[in-house]
Amino acid sequence: MKNTKAVTTRIKKGDEVIVISGADADPERPRRVIAVYPKTGRVLVEGINVARRAYRKNADSTYPQGGIHDKTMPIHISNVMLADPKDGGATRVGVRVEQKDGKTIRTRYAKASGTDFKN
């Protein structure tokens, strides 16, 4: 039986990430995260792991005319690292916990440079 526990991740939709391993690895070019799937521990990254898929003709589908189209497939979350907002390189992520007006605020920051990520 597969483990169905969700993976805790510090990567969010819209973040800039760098693919560090796999066939599409490119440490120089940051890419945008399209979606995060915590239950499977995968992320959908723009332009990475693109597969060709054949669709049948179907008036109700996304491609009513059918044909062969490209589809972005998810990759494992361990294959990406967040891009540092300061210099664009790959960095680990830390979380600062602060108290403001009785509320707990969690802020993600780059461990390499100390700069905060946009939330």
N, C-alpha and C positions, 0 to 999 in steps of 0.2 A: 504494500500500500504506500502511495506517495505521501510525502510530508506536505500537509496543506497549511502549515503555519506561514503567515505572511512575513516577508523579509523586511526588516526595518532599514530604510535607506535614507540617505541625506541628499539624494538626487531627486529633483522635482521637474515637472513638465515645464518646458521653456528654458531650462538651464543650458549653458554651453558646456559640452563635454569633449574630451579627447579620447578616441578609441586607441587603447594601448596594446591590444593583442588581437589576433585573428587575421583573416585574409584582407580586411579593409582597414587595418591599423595604419594610422597616419598621425604621428605625434606632433606635427607642425600645424595641423588644421583643426580648429574647434568646430564642432557640429552641434546642432540644436536637438534637444530631446523633444520628441513628439508626444510620447506617452510613457508612463511607468506602470508596470504590472507587478505589484508587491507579492501577490500570491504565488507567482511563478518565478520571481526574482529576475525579471527581464525588463529591458527598456527598448523602446522604439526610437531609433536615431535617424535623423534625416539623411538620406542618401547612402546608408550603410546596410549591408546584407539585403540587397535588392534581388528578388526572385521573379522569374517570368511565370505567369499563371495563365492558363487557358480558361476562358469563360464561355459558356453556352449562350445561345440567343435566348433572352428572357426579358419580356417587357417590364417586369417588376424589379429587375436587378439594377445594379449600378451601371452595368454595361449592357444596355438592351440589344445592341448590335452584335454582342459577343466578340470573340477574337482573343488575341494574346496581349496581355497587359503586364506592366511591371508592378510589383507589390513589395513594399518594404516590410521585412520580417524582423521580429525582435531578436536582440542579442542578450547574452547574460550580463548582469549588472557588474560582475567582476572584471569585465573587459573594457570598462570605461572609467575615467577619472574626471572630476570637474576641472574646468579650465580656470586658472587663476585670473581674477578680474584685472590685476595689475599688469602682468606680463604675458598672459595667454598660455603659459605652460601648464602641464598637469600638476595638480596639487591634492594633498589630502585635505579633509574637511574636519573642522572642529565646531563645537557648539558652545556659545556663551549663554549662560542663564543669568538674567538680570531681573530684579524686582522694580517695577514702576507702578506707582499708585495702587499697590496691593495686587498687581497682576504679574504673573511670570511671563517674561518675554524671552524666547529662544532665538538667538541670532547665529546663523551659519557664517563661518569665516574660513579663509584659506590659511592653512598652517604654515605654508612657505613664506607668505608675505604679511599675513595678519590682516589683510583687507576683508571687509564684509561682503557677502554675496547679497544681491537684491532678493527680497522675499516675495 
